[in-house]
Amino acid sequence: MLMTMSMTKMIQINNLSQYEVEMLDHMWSLETEQEFLEWFYLLDDEDKLVADYLQRMIILAGAEQLIEETEYKDAKQVLKKFALH
């Protein structure tokens, strides 16, 4: 399943092989969930595992970023009320 996230920072994943980077680039180029699924079902079993692994890494990285952005944003707004000018 593809998901759209609105984030201020780019997601970065380190230590990927060249093949994994190329696969992620292709995954990002797919416009719809239907395109992703059609592409995914054409992969052999080994590539399906790689694609699934990469997709999970993106979802986790995105979730972590959203948590950081929302958690600290709310805290900063509360602290601003008590700041001396």
PDB file of N, CA, C and O in Angstrom:
ATOM      1  N   MET A   1       0.836  -1.174   0.000  1.00  0.00           N
ATOM      2  CA  MET A   1       0.000   0.000   0.000  1.00  0.00           C
ATOM      3  C   MET A   1       0.881   1.237   0.000  1.00  0.00           C
ATOM      4  O   MET A   1       1.821   1.330   0.790  1.00  0.00           O
ATOM      5  N   LEU A   2       0.591   2.173  -0.866  1.00  0.00           N
ATOM      6  CA  LEU A   2       1.330   3.424  -0.914  1.00  0.00           C
ATOM      7  C   LEU A   2       0.694   4.405   0.046  1.00  0.00           C
ATOM      8  O   LEU A   2      -0.515   4.380   0.275  1.00  0.00           O
ATOM      9  N   MET A   3       1.526   5.272   0.605  1.00  0.00           N
ATOM     10  CA  MET A   3       0.982   6.270   1.492  1.00  0.00           C
ATOM     11  C   MET A   3       1.582   7.619   1.177  1.00  0.00           C
ATOM     12  O   MET A   3       2.731   7.706   0.743  1.00  0.00           O
ATOM     13  N   THR A   4       0.826   8.658   1.389  1.00  0.00           N
ATOM     14  CA  THR A   4       1.291  10.010   1.165  1.00  0.00           C
ATOM     15  C   THR A   4       1.537  10.648   2.512  1.00  0.00           C
ATOM     16  O   THR A   4       0.684  10.610   3.399  1.00  0.00           O
ATOM     17  N   MET A   5       2.718  11.239   2.657  1.00  0.00           N
ATOM     18  CA  MET A   5       3.049  11.905   3.901  1.00  0.00           C
ATOM     19  C   MET A   5       3.477  13.330   3.600  1.00  0.00           C
ATOM     20  O   MET A   5       4.212  13.576   2.644  1.00  0.00           O
ATOM     21  N   SER A   6       3.026  14.246   4.400  1.00  0.00           N
ATOM     22  CA  SER A   6       3.441  15.626   4.256  1.00  0.00           C
ATOM     23  C   SER A   6       4.467  15.911   5.354  1.00  0.00           C
ATOM     24  O   SER A   6       4.126  16.039   6.530  1.00  0.00           O
ATOM     25  N   MET A   7       5.718  16.007   4.942  1.00  0.00           N
ATOM     26  CA  MET A   7       6.788  16.206   5.906  1.00  0.00           C
ATOM     27  C   MET A   7       7.695  17.334   5.430  1.00  0.00           C
ATOM     28  O   MET A   7       7.785  17.620   4.236  1.00  0.00           O
ATOM     29  N   THR A   8       8.348  17.953   6.366  1.00  0.00           N
ATOM     30  CA  THR A   8       9.225  19.056   6.013  1.00  0.00           C
ATOM     31  C   THR A   8      10.618  18.588   5.631  1.00  0.00           C
ATOM     32  O   THR A   8      11.332  19.302   4.926  1.00  0.00           O
ATOM     33  N   LYS A   9      11.020  17.410   6.078  1.00  0.00           N
ATOM     34  CA  LYS A   9      12.347  16.888   5.769  1.00  0.00           C
ATOM     35  C   LYS A   9      12.239  15.665   4.874  1.00  0.00           C
ATOM     36  O   LYS A   9      11.255  14.927   4.899  1.00  0.00           O
ATOM     37  N   MET A  10      13.283  15.480   4.085  1.00  0.00           N
ATOM     38  CA  MET A  10      13.346  14.307   3.227  1.00  0.00           C
ATOM     39  C   MET A  10      13.700  13.093   4.073  1.00  0.00           C
ATOM     40  O   MET A  10      14.504  13.188   5.001  1.00  0.00           O
ATOM     41  N   ILE A  11      13.104  11.964   3.753  1.00  0.00           N
ATOM     42  CA  ILE A  11      13.442  10.718   4.443  1.00  0.00           C
ATOM     43  C   ILE A  11      14.795  10.245   3.932  1.00  0.00           C
ATOM     44  O   ILE A  11      15.048  10.248   2.727  1.00  0.00           O
ATOM     45  N   GLN A  12      15.657   9.842   4.848  1.00  0.00           N
ATOM     46  CA  GLN A  12      16.976   9.349   4.477  1.00  0.00           C
ATOM     47  C   GLN A  12      17.196   7.979   5.103  1.00  0.00           C
ATOM     48  O   GLN A  12      16.992   7.789   6.302  1.00  0.00           O
ATOM     49  N   ILE A  13      17.613   7.034   4.279  1.00  0.00           N
ATOM     50  CA  ILE A  13      17.935   5.692   4.751  1.00  0.00           C
ATOM     51  C   ILE A  13      19.359   5.396   4.310  1.00  0.00           C
ATOM     52  O   ILE A  13      19.679   5.482   3.125  1.00  0.00           O
ATOM     53  N   ASN A  14      20.201   5.054   5.250  1.00  0.00           N
ATOM     54  CA  ASN A  14      21.616   4.817   4.975  1.00  0.00           C
ATOM     55  C   ASN A  14      21.912   3.341   4.768  1.00  0.00           C
ATOM     56  O   ASN A  14      21.104   2.472   5.095  1.00  0.00           O
ATOM     57  N   ASN A  15      23.081   3.082   4.221  1.00  0.00           N
ATOM     58  CA  ASN A  15      23.633   1.730   4.063  1.00  0.00           C
ATOM     59  C   ASN A  15      22.822   0.836   3.141  1.00  0.00           C
ATOM     60  O   ASN A  15      22.697  -0.364   3.385  1.00  0.00           O
ATOM     61  N   LEU A  16      22.276   1.413   2.088  1.00  0.00           N
ATOM     62  CA  LEU A  16      21.576   0.618   1.088  1.00  0.00           C
ATOM     63  C   LEU A  16      22.543   0.234  -0.020  1.00  0.00           C
ATOM     64  O   LEU A  16      23.480   0.973  -0.324  1.00  0.00           O
ATOM     65  N   SER A  17      22.313  -0.915  -0.614  1.00  0.00           N
ATOM     66  CA  SER A  17      23.117  -1.305  -1.780  1.00  0.00           C
ATOM     67  C   SER A  17      22.656  -0.485  -2.988  1.00  0.00           C
ATOM     68  O   SER A  17      21.591   0.131  -2.962  1.00  0.00           O
ATOM     69  N   GLN A  18      23.461  -0.487  -4.030  1.00  0.00           N
ATOM     70  CA  GLN A  18      23.092   0.224  -5.254  1.00  0.00           C
ATOM     71  C   GLN A  18      21.782  -0.332  -5.810  1.00  0.00           C
ATOM     72  O   GLN A  18      20.941   0.424  -6.297  1.00  0.00           O
ATOM     73  N   TYR A  19      21.611  -1.634  -5.739  1.00  0.00           N
ATOM     74  CA  TYR A  19      20.389  -2.270  -6.226  1.00  0.00           C
ATOM     75  C   TYR A  19      19.165  -1.783  -5.434  1.00  0.00           C
ATOM     76  O   TYR A  19      18.118  -1.498  -6.015  1.00  0.00           O
ATOM     77  N   GLU A  20      19.308  -1.690  -4.106  1.00  0.00           N
ATOM     78  CA  GLU A  20      18.196  -1.223  -3.262  1.00  0.00           C
ATOM     79  C   GLU A  20      17.860   0.234  -3.563  1.00  0.00           C
ATOM     80  O   GLU A  20      16.688   0.610  -3.575  1.00  0.00           O
ATOM     81  N   VAL A  21      18.873   1.048  -3.804  1.00  0.00           N
ATOM     82  CA  VAL A  21      18.644   2.457  -4.154  1.00  0.00           C
ATOM     83  C   VAL A  21      17.874   2.541  -5.470  1.00  0.00           C
ATOM     84  O   VAL A  21      16.926   3.316  -5.590  1.00  0.00           O
ATOM     85  N   GLU A  22      18.283   1.745  -6.451  1.00  0.00           N
ATOM     86  CA  GLU A  22      17.600   1.745  -7.741  1.00  0.00           C
ATOM     87  C   GLU A  22      16.156   1.258  -7.603  1.00  0.00           C
ATOM     88  O   GLU A  22      15.253   1.792  -8.246  1.00  0.00           O
ATOM     89  N   MET A  23      15.944   0.247  -6.764  1.00  0.00           N
ATOM     90  CA  MET A  23      14.588  -0.252  -6.557  1.00  0.00           C
ATOM     91  C   MET A  23      13.729   0.817  -5.875  1.00  0.00           C
ATOM     92  O   MET A  23      12.577   1.023  -6.258  1.00  0.00           O
ATOM     93  N   LEU A  24      14.281   1.493  -4.874  1.00  0.00           N
ATOM     94  CA  LEU A  24      13.528   2.564  -4.208  1.00  0.00           C
ATOM     95  C   LEU A  24      13.202   3.691  -5.171  1.00  0.00           C
ATOM     96  O   LEU A  24      12.092   4.223  -5.151  1.00  0.00           O
ATOM     97  N   ASP A  25      14.158   4.061  -6.016  1.00  0.00           N
ATOM     98  CA  ASP A  25      13.895   5.096  -7.017  1.00  0.00           C
ATOM     99  C   ASP A  25      12.715   4.699  -7.896  1.00  0.00           C
ATOM    100  O   ASP A  25      11.847   5.519  -8.194  1.00  0.00           O
ATOM    101  N   HIS A  26      12.691   3.452  -8.301  1.00  0.00           N
ATOM    102  CA  HIS A  26      11.578   2.983  -9.124  1.00  0.00           C
ATOM    103  C   HIS A  26      10.273   3.000  -8.330  1.00  0.00           C
ATOM    104  O   HIS A  26       9.234   3.413  -8.845  1.00  0.00           O
ATOM    105  N   MET A  27      10.330   2.554  -7.089  1.00  0.00           N
ATOM    106  CA  MET A  27       9.120   2.553  -6.252  1.00  0.00           C
ATOM    107  C   MET A  27       8.560   3.966  -6.117  1.00  0.00           C
ATOM    108  O   MET A  27       7.347   4.159  -6.198  1.00  0.00           O
ATOM    109  N   TRP A  28       9.439   4.964  -5.911  1.00  0.00           N
ATOM    110  CA  TRP A  28       8.992   6.359  -5.772  1.00  0.00           C
ATOM    111  C   TRP A  28       8.385   6.879  -7.068  1.00  0.00           C
ATOM    112  O   TRP A  28       7.529   7.763  -7.041  1.00  0.00           O
ATOM    113  N   SER A  29       8.826   6.332  -8.211  1.00  0.00           N
ATOM    114  CA  SER A  29       8.330   6.824  -9.497  1.00  0.00           C
ATOM    115  C   SER A  29       6.906   6.339  -9.800  1.00  0.00           C
ATOM    116  O   SER A  29       6.239   6.901 -10.668  1.00  0.00           O
ATOM    117  N   LEU A  30       6.441   5.321  -9.105  1.00  0.00           N
ATOM    118  CA  LEU A  30       5.102   4.790  -9.340  1.00  0.00           C
ATOM    119  C   LEU A  30       4.067   5.756  -8.777  1.00  0.00           C
ATOM    120  O   LEU A  30       4.182   6.208  -7.638  1.00  0.00           O
ATOM    121  N   GLU A  31       3.073   6.063  -9.570  1.00  0.00           N
ATOM    122  CA  GLU A  31       2.106   7.111  -9.236  1.00  0.00           C
ATOM    123  C   GLU A  31       0.945   6.655  -8.352  1.00  0.00           C
ATOM    124  O   GLU A  31       0.426   7.440  -7.559  1.00  0.00           O
ATOM    125  N   THR A  32       0.541   5.403  -8.483  1.00  0.00           N
ATOM    126  CA  THR A  32      -0.656   4.945  -7.783  1.00  0.00           C
ATOM    127  C   THR A  32      -0.388   3.615  -7.090  1.00  0.00           C
ATOM    128  O   THR A  32       0.599   2.933  -7.365  1.00  0.00           O
ATOM    129  N   GLU A  33      -1.283   3.274  -6.197  1.00  0.00           N
ATOM    130  CA  GLU A  33      -1.201   1.977  -5.539  1.00  0.00           C
ATOM    131  C   GLU A  33      -1.341   0.857  -6.566  1.00  0.00           C
ATOM    132  O   GLU A  33      -0.671  -0.171  -6.471  1.00  0.00           O
ATOM    133  N   GLN A  34      -2.213   1.064  -7.541  1.00  0.00           N
ATOM    134  CA  GLN A  34      -2.406   0.058  -8.589  1.00  0.00           C
ATOM    135  C   GLN A  34      -1.113  -0.176  -9.374  1.00  0.00           C
ATOM    136  O   GLN A  34      -0.757  -1.321  -9.652  1.00  0.00           O
ATOM    137  N   GLU A  35      -0.411   0.902  -9.732  1.00  0.00           N
ATOM    138  CA  GLU A  35       0.874   0.753 -10.431  1.00  0.00           C
ATOM    139  C   GLU A  35       1.870  -0.008  -9.567  1.00  0.00           C
ATOM    140  O   GLU A  35       2.596  -0.871 -10.060  1.00  0.00           O
ATOM    141  N   PHE A  36       1.901   0.314  -8.281  1.00  0.00           N
ATOM    142  CA  PHE A  36       2.812  -0.371  -7.372  1.00  0.00           C
ATOM    143  C   PHE A  36       2.497  -1.866  -7.315  1.00  0.00           C
ATOM    144  O   PHE A  36       3.397  -2.699  -7.425  1.00  0.00           O
ATOM    145  N   LEU A  37       1.240  -2.195  -7.145  1.00  0.00           N
ATOM    146  CA  LEU A  37       0.852  -3.602  -7.033  1.00  0.00           C
ATOM    147  C   LEU A  37       1.138  -4.373  -8.323  1.00  0.00           C
ATOM    148  O   LEU A  37       1.605  -5.511  -8.274  1.00  0.00           O
ATOM    149  N   GLU A  38       0.863  -3.762  -9.465  1.00  0.00           N
ATOM    150  CA  GLU A  38       1.160  -4.427 -10.738  1.00  0.00           C
ATOM    151  C   GLU A  38       2.655  -4.709 -10.858  1.00  0.00           C
ATOM    152  O   GLU A  38       3.056  -5.798 -11.268  1.00  0.00           O
ATOM    153  N   TRP A  39       3.474  -3.730 -10.500  1.00  0.00           N
ATOM    154  CA  TRP A  39       4.929  -3.898 -10.536  1.00  0.00           C
ATOM    155  C   TRP A  39       5.367  -4.957  -9.518  1.00  0.00           C
ATOM    156  O   TRP A  39       6.162  -5.841  -9.839  1.00  0.00           O
ATOM    157  N   PHE A  40       4.848  -4.863  -8.302  1.00  0.00           N
ATOM    158  CA  PHE A  40       5.233  -5.767  -7.226  1.00  0.00           C
ATOM    159  C   PHE A  40       4.951  -7.226  -7.592  1.00  0.00           C
ATOM    160  O   PHE A  40       5.789  -8.095  -7.352  1.00  0.00           O
ATOM    161  N   TYR A  41       3.784  -7.500  -8.168  1.00  0.00           N
ATOM    162  CA  TYR A  41       3.414  -8.892  -8.485  1.00  0.00           C
ATOM    163  C   TYR A  41       4.225  -9.465  -9.647  1.00  0.00           C
ATOM    164  O   TYR A  41       4.223 -10.678  -9.857  1.00  0.00           O
ATOM    165  N   LEU A  42       4.911  -8.619 -10.397  1.00  0.00           N
ATOM    166  CA  LEU A  42       5.787  -9.097 -11.471  1.00  0.00           C
ATOM    167  C   LEU A  42       7.169  -9.509 -10.960  1.00  0.00           C
ATOM    168  O   LEU A  42       7.922 -10.174 -11.671  1.00  0.00           O
ATOM    169  N   LEU A  43       7.499  -9.115  -9.736  1.00  0.00           N
ATOM    170  CA  LEU A  43       8.816  -9.415  -9.176  1.00  0.00           C
ATOM    171  C   LEU A  43       8.933 -10.892  -8.814  1.00  0.00           C
ATOM    172  O   LEU A  43       7.939 -11.555  -8.517  1.00  0.00           O
ATOM    173  N   ASP A  44      10.170 -11.395  -8.844  1.00  0.00           N
ATOM    174  CA  ASP A  44      10.382 -12.759  -8.343  1.00  0.00           C
ATOM    175  C   ASP A  44      10.343 -12.711  -6.815  1.00  0.00           C
ATOM    176  O   ASP A  44      10.325 -11.631  -6.224  1.00  0.00           O
ATOM    177  N   ASP A  45      10.332 -13.873  -6.185  1.00  0.00           N
ATOM    178  CA  ASP A  45      10.160 -13.939  -4.726  1.00  0.00           C
ATOM    179  C   ASP A  45      11.237 -13.164  -3.974  1.00  0.00           C
ATOM    180  O   ASP A  45      10.934 -12.486  -2.992  1.00  0.00           O
ATOM    181  N   GLU A  46      12.479 -13.254  -4.416  1.00  0.00           N
ATOM    182  CA  GLU A  46      13.570 -12.555  -3.728  1.00  0.00           C
ATOM    183  C   GLU A  46      13.403 -11.039  -3.819  1.00  0.00           C
ATOM    184  O   GLU A  46      13.598 -10.329  -2.831  1.00  0.00           O
ATOM    185  N   ASP A  47      13.043 -10.546  -4.999  1.00  0.00           N
ATOM    186  CA  ASP A  47      12.840  -9.104  -5.161  1.00  0.00           C
ATOM    187  C   ASP A  47      11.606  -8.621  -4.407  1.00  0.00           C
ATOM    188  O   ASP A  47      11.574  -7.484  -3.935  1.00  0.00           O
ATOM    189  N   LYS A  48      10.594  -9.473  -4.290  1.00  0.00           N
ATOM    190  CA  LYS A  48       9.420  -9.093  -3.493  1.00  0.00           C
ATOM    191  C   LYS A  48       9.818  -8.866  -2.038  1.00  0.00           C
ATOM    192  O   LYS A  48       9.331  -7.938  -1.393  1.00  0.00           O
ATOM    193  N   LEU A  49      10.707  -9.717  -1.523  1.00  0.00           N
ATOM    194  CA  LEU A  49      11.182  -9.541  -0.148  1.00  0.00           C
ATOM    195  C   LEU A  49      11.941  -8.225  -0.003  1.00  0.00           C
ATOM    196  O   LEU A  49      11.767  -7.512   0.985  1.00  0.00           O
ATOM    197  N   VAL A  50      12.782  -7.902  -0.984  1.00  0.00           N
ATOM    198  CA  VAL A  50      13.536  -6.643  -0.944  1.00  0.00           C
ATOM    199  C   VAL A  50      12.578  -5.462  -1.003  1.00  0.00           C
ATOM    200  O   VAL A  50      12.716  -4.518  -0.225  1.00  0.00           O
ATOM    201  N   ALA A  51      11.614  -5.499  -1.910  1.00  0.00           N
ATOM    202  CA  ALA A  51      10.653  -4.407  -2.046  1.00  0.00           C
ATOM    203  C   ALA A  51       9.832  -4.235  -0.770  1.00  0.00           C
ATOM    204  O   ALA A  51       9.582  -3.111  -0.334  1.00  0.00           O
ATOM    205  N   ASP A  52       9.421  -5.338  -0.181  1.00  0.00           N
ATOM    206  CA  ASP A  52       8.652  -5.282   1.063  1.00  0.00           C
ATOM    207  C   ASP A  52       9.492  -4.678   2.189  1.00  0.00           C
ATOM    208  O   ASP A  52       9.012  -3.839   2.952  1.00  0.00           O
ATOM    209  N   TYR A  53      10.733  -5.107   2.282  1.00  0.00           N
ATOM    210  CA  TYR A  53      11.666  -4.589   3.284  1.00  0.00           C
ATOM    211  C   TYR A  53      11.863  -3.080   3.111  1.00  0.00           C
ATOM    212  O   TYR A  53      11.826  -2.333   4.088  1.00  0.00           O
ATOM    213  N   LEU A  54      12.072  -2.638   1.879  1.00  0.00           N
ATOM    214  CA  LEU A  54      12.279  -1.213   1.618  1.00  0.00           C
ATOM    215  C   LEU A  54      11.027  -0.404   1.934  1.00  0.00           C
ATOM    216  O   LEU A  54      11.109   0.687   2.498  1.00  0.00           O
ATOM    217  N   GLN A  55       9.878  -0.941   1.571  1.00  0.00           N
ATOM    218  CA  GLN A  55       8.627  -0.247   1.860  1.00  0.00           C
ATOM    219  C   GLN A  55       8.432  -0.086   3.371  1.00  0.00           C
ATOM    220  O   GLN A  55       8.006   0.971   3.837  1.00  0.00           O
ATOM    221  N   ARG A  56       8.739  -1.121   4.118  1.00  0.00           N
ATOM    222  CA  ARG A  56       8.607  -1.043   5.582  1.00  0.00           C
ATOM    223  C   ARG A  56       9.585  -0.033   6.179  1.00  0.00           C
ATOM    224  O   ARG A  56       9.250   0.676   7.128  1.00  0.00           O
ATOM    225  N   MET A  57      10.789   0.030   5.622  1.00  0.00           N
ATOM    226  CA  MET A  57      11.764   1.005   6.107  1.00  0.00           C
ATOM    227  C   MET A  57      11.279   2.437   5.875  1.00  0.00           C
ATOM    228  O   MET A  57      11.451   3.302   6.734  1.00  0.00           O
ATOM    229  N   ILE A  58      10.676   2.681   4.718  1.00  0.00           N
ATOM    230  CA  ILE A  58      10.144   4.011   4.405  1.00  0.00           C
ATOM    231  C   ILE A  58       8.996   4.355   5.351  1.00  0.00           C
ATOM    232  O   ILE A  58       8.922   5.475   5.858  1.00  0.00           O
ATOM    233  N   ILE A  59       8.116   3.413   5.584  1.00  0.00           N
ATOM    234  CA  ILE A  59       6.985   3.659   6.484  1.00  0.00           C
ATOM    235  C   ILE A  59       7.480   3.968   7.886  1.00  0.00           C
ATOM    236  O   ILE A  59       6.993   4.905   8.519  1.00  0.00           O
ATOM    237  N   LEU A  60       8.438   3.197   8.382  1.00  0.00           N
ATOM    238  CA  LEU A  60       8.973   3.438   9.726  1.00  0.00           C
ATOM    239  C   LEU A  60       9.688   4.783   9.817  1.00  0.00           C
ATOM    240  O   LEU A  60       9.506   5.522  10.785  1.00  0.00           O
ATOM    241  N   ALA A  61      10.491   5.094   8.820  1.00  0.00           N
ATOM    242  CA  ALA A  61      11.204   6.377   8.821  1.00  0.00           C
ATOM    243  C   ALA A  61      10.209   7.532   8.782  1.00  0.00           C
ATOM    244  O   ALA A  61      10.390   8.533   9.476  1.00  0.00           O
ATOM    245  N   GLY A  62       9.174   7.398   7.984  1.00  0.00           N
ATOM    246  CA  GLY A  62       8.153   8.441   7.913  1.00  0.00           C
ATOM    247  C   GLY A  62       7.395   8.595   9.215  1.00  0.00           C
ATOM    248  O   GLY A  62       7.101   9.713   9.639  1.00  0.00           O
ATOM    249  N   ALA A  63       7.077   7.482   9.850  1.00  0.00           N
ATOM    250  CA  ALA A  63       6.371   7.537  11.127  1.00  0.00           C
ATOM    251  C   ALA A  63       7.228   8.208  12.193  1.00  0.00           C
ATOM    252  O   ALA A  63       6.737   9.033  12.964  1.00  0.00           O
ATOM    253  N   GLU A  64       8.508   7.854  12.236  1.00  0.00           N
ATOM    254  CA  GLU A  64       9.414   8.477  13.205  1.00  0.00           C
ATOM    255  C   GLU A  64       9.499   9.980  12.988  1.00  0.00           C
ATOM    256  O   GLU A  64       9.497  10.752  13.947  1.00  0.00           O
ATOM    257  N   GLN A  65       9.573  10.392  11.729  1.00  0.00           N
ATOM    258  CA  GLN A  65       9.657  11.820  11.431  1.00  0.00           C
ATOM    259  C   GLN A  65       8.377  12.544  11.831  1.00  0.00           C
ATOM    260  O   GLN A  65       8.435  13.636  12.398  1.00  0.00           O
ATOM    261  N   LEU A  66       7.233  11.953  11.545  1.00  0.00           N
ATOM    262  CA  LEU A  66       5.962  12.574  11.928  1.00  0.00           C
ATOM    263  C   LEU A  66       5.846  12.715  13.442  1.00  0.00           C
ATOM    264  O   LEU A  66       5.356  13.731  13.935  1.00  0.00           O
ATOM    265  N   ILE A  67       6.292  11.709  14.175  1.00  0.00           N
ATOM    266  CA  ILE A  67       6.257  11.772  15.637  1.00  0.00           C
ATOM    267  C   ILE A  67       7.131  12.921  16.128  1.00  0.00           C
ATOM    268  O   ILE A  67       6.713  13.699  16.986  1.00  0.00           O
ATOM    269  N   GLU A  68       8.332  13.028  15.591  1.00  0.00           N
ATOM    270  CA  GLU A  68       9.239  14.114  15.999  1.00  0.00           C
ATOM    271  C   GLU A  68       8.633  15.469  15.695  1.00  0.00           C
ATOM    272  O   GLU A  68       8.669  16.366  16.538  1.00  0.00           O
ATOM    273  N   GLU A  69       8.080  15.630  14.510  1.00  0.00           N
ATOM    274  CA  GLU A  69       7.531  16.926  14.101  1.00  0.00           C
ATOM    275  C   GLU A  69       6.333  17.329  14.941  1.00  0.00           C
ATOM    276  O   GLU A  69       6.216  18.495  15.320  1.00  0.00           O
ATOM    277  N   THR A  70       5.446  16.401  15.240  1.00  0.00           N
ATOM    278  CA  THR A  70       4.236  16.767  15.966  1.00  0.00           C
ATOM    279  C   THR A  70       4.472  16.881  17.457  1.00  0.00           C
ATOM    280  O   THR A  70       3.952  17.795  18.096  1.00  0.00           O
ATOM    281  N   GLU A  71       5.243  15.976  18.018  1.00  0.00           N
ATOM    282  CA  GLU A  71       5.485  15.981  19.458  1.00  0.00           C
ATOM    283  C   GLU A  71       6.168  17.272  19.905  1.00  0.00           C
ATOM    284  O   GLU A  71       5.700  17.943  20.824  1.00  0.00           O
ATOM    285  N   TYR A  72       7.235  17.600  19.272  1.00  0.00           N
ATOM    286  CA  TYR A  72       8.010  18.759  19.697  1.00  0.00           C
ATOM    287  C   TYR A  72       7.350  20.070  19.288  1.00  0.00           C
ATOM    288  O   TYR A  72       7.525  21.085  19.962  1.00  0.00           O
ATOM    289  N   LYS A  73       6.603  20.060  18.208  1.00  0.00           N
ATOM    290  CA  LYS A  73       5.903  21.268  17.766  1.00  0.00           C
ATOM    291  C   LYS A  73       4.910  21.709  18.840  1.00  0.00           C
ATOM    292  O   LYS A  73       4.860  22.888  19.189  1.00  0.00           O
ATOM    293  N   ASP A  74       4.134  20.785  19.358  1.00  0.00           N
ATOM    294  CA  ASP A  74       3.151  21.105  20.393  1.00  0.00           C
ATOM    295  C   ASP A  74       3.841  21.581  21.671  1.00  0.00           C
ATOM    296  O   ASP A  74       3.394  22.540  22.299  1.00  0.00           O
ATOM    297  N   ALA A  75       4.917  20.920  22.051  1.00  0.00           N
ATOM    298  CA  ALA A  75       5.648  21.304  23.266  1.00  0.00           C
ATOM    299  C   ALA A  75       6.229  22.707  23.125  1.00  0.00           C
ATOM    300  O   ALA A  75       6.182  23.495  24.070  1.00  0.00           O
ATOM    301  N   LYS A  76       6.765  23.019  21.977  1.00  0.00           N
ATOM    302  CA  LYS A  76       7.353  24.342  21.753  1.00  0.00           C
ATOM    303  C   LYS A  76       6.292  25.434  21.844  1.00  0.00           C
ATOM    304  O   LYS A  76       6.553  26.511  22.378  1.00  0.00           O
ATOM    305  N   GLN A  77       5.106  25.162  21.329  1.00  0.00           N
ATOM    306  CA  GLN A  77       4.033  26.157  21.399  1.00  0.00           C
ATOM    307  C   GLN A  77       3.640  26.433  22.840  1.00  0.00           C
ATOM    308  O   GLN A  77       3.385  27.583  23.196  1.00  0.00           O
ATOM    309  N   VAL A  78       3.586  25.415  23.667  1.00  0.00           N
ATOM    310  CA  VAL A  78       3.250  25.597  25.082  1.00  0.00           C
ATOM    311  C   VAL A  78       4.352  26.387  25.776  1.00  0.00           C
ATOM    312  O   VAL A  78       4.066  27.303  26.547  1.00  0.00           O
ATOM    313  N   LEU A  79       5.608  26.041  25.510  1.00  0.00           N
ATOM    314  CA  LEU A  79       6.726  26.733  26.148  1.00  0.00           C
ATOM    315  C   LEU A  79       6.822  28.200  25.731  1.00  0.00           C
ATOM    316  O   LEU A  79       7.288  29.027  26.514  1.00  0.00           O
ATOM    317  N   LYS A  80       6.393  28.538  24.522  1.00  0.00           N
ATOM    318  CA  LYS A  80       6.413  29.920  24.069  1.00  0.00           C
ATOM    319  C   LYS A  80       5.570  30.821  24.950  1.00  0.00           C
ATOM    320  O   LYS A  80       5.874  32.005  25.102  1.00  0.00           O
ATOM    321  N   LYS A  81       4.513  30.274  25.533  1.00  0.00           N
ATOM    322  CA  LYS A  81       3.633  31.066  26.394  1.00  0.00           C
ATOM    323  C   LYS A  81       4.377  31.574  27.638  1.00  0.00           C
ATOM    324  O   LYS A  81       4.012  32.602  28.207  1.00  0.00           O
ATOM    325  N   PHE A  82       5.407  30.855  28.048  1.00  0.00           N
ATOM    326  CA  PHE A  82       6.140  31.196  29.248  1.00  0.00           C
ATOM    327  C   PHE A  82       7.482  31.875  28.974  1.00  0.00           C
ATOM    328  O   PHE A  82       8.213  32.202  29.909  1.00  0.00           O
ATOM    329  N   ALA A  83       7.807  32.088  27.707  1.00  0.00           N
ATOM    330  CA  ALA A  83       9.100  32.673  27.361  1.00  0.00           C
ATOM    331  C   ALA A  83       9.116  34.166  27.670  1.00  0.00           C
ATOM    332  O   ALA A  83       8.118  34.862  27.482  1.00  0.00           O
ATOM    333  N   LEU A  84      10.260  34.645  28.147  1.00  0.00           N
ATOM    334  CA  LEU A  84      10.447  36.067  28.406  1.00  0.00           C
ATOM    335  C   LEU A  84      10.901  36.740  27.122  1.00  0.00           C
ATOM    336  O   LEU A  84      11.735  36.207  26.390  1.00  0.00           O
ATOM    337  N   HIS A  85      10.348  37.908  26.856  1.00  0.00           N
ATOM    338  CA  HIS A  85      10.728  38.618  25.621  1.00  0.00           C
ATOM    339  C   HIS A  85      11.678  39.725  25.906  1.00  0.00           C
ATOM    340  O   HIS A  85      12.101  40.427  24.987  1.00  0.00           O
TER     341      HIS A  85
END
